[in-house]
Amino acid sequence: MESEVRSASSHREALLGTWRMLSCTRTLVHSGEESDAFGPHPIGYINYAPDGRVMVLVLKSGRAAPAASVLTPPEKLALFDSMFPYCGTYVVDEEKVVHSLDASWNEQWTGTRQTRFLNFKDGLLIYTTSEMTDPMDGQQCTYTVVFEKV
């Protein structure tokens, strides 16, 4: 796969629109162990609007439907633990996109900036993260996320 070199304005133009997640891989820093962060077939979309807004919705594959219309506390927890949505604004440069979050599934993320390093290969958008603390289990990790344009 050949990496495509782009300028910041070219990156911004390339990002516009809706992207569907193909994979989300987590790598643990201490061991190098890789895993599918949201299962083998995650359901995820990211949309970059021309007005500088970004919206993200990611769901783990194989989520169980609640047994009734009123969810039990364990059902609520299972659904919460298997997704992450957020929205905000974005800026792009030659190597990264920075999402400034207005709202998030995790209030610790609301008001923060989330940096994703960009790579375009063979029509795919590939994000990588810096080392971070996973909000679900506290382990140090990095993520690689692959999207295709919808």
C-alpha angles and dihedrals in degrees: 000000000000117000116229117229112218140172122237092261091047090050091050092050092047092051096053114113135024126323127193120217115240098177143353115200124189120203118196111225097215097050108016088234112158126207140166100263094203101023130274094297109032120187107226141149135181123190126197112195124201090241090067098260125133129195126188132189122175126174128185115243117253098028112176118236115234116257094236141011091265108065123222118230092255090050091050091049093048092051093046092049092052101056147045126194127173141159138196141110131309141208126193135206134171095287110020150024119223119207115203104202122224094172134009144173086244114052089208087068095047108103093018132111118240115200121206121184110224132224127167115202127169092338094312127117112224121192126193126184133213117248108294143168110259106236091213100056108003096242122141109248148143128228133217115196125186123200136180124207114257 
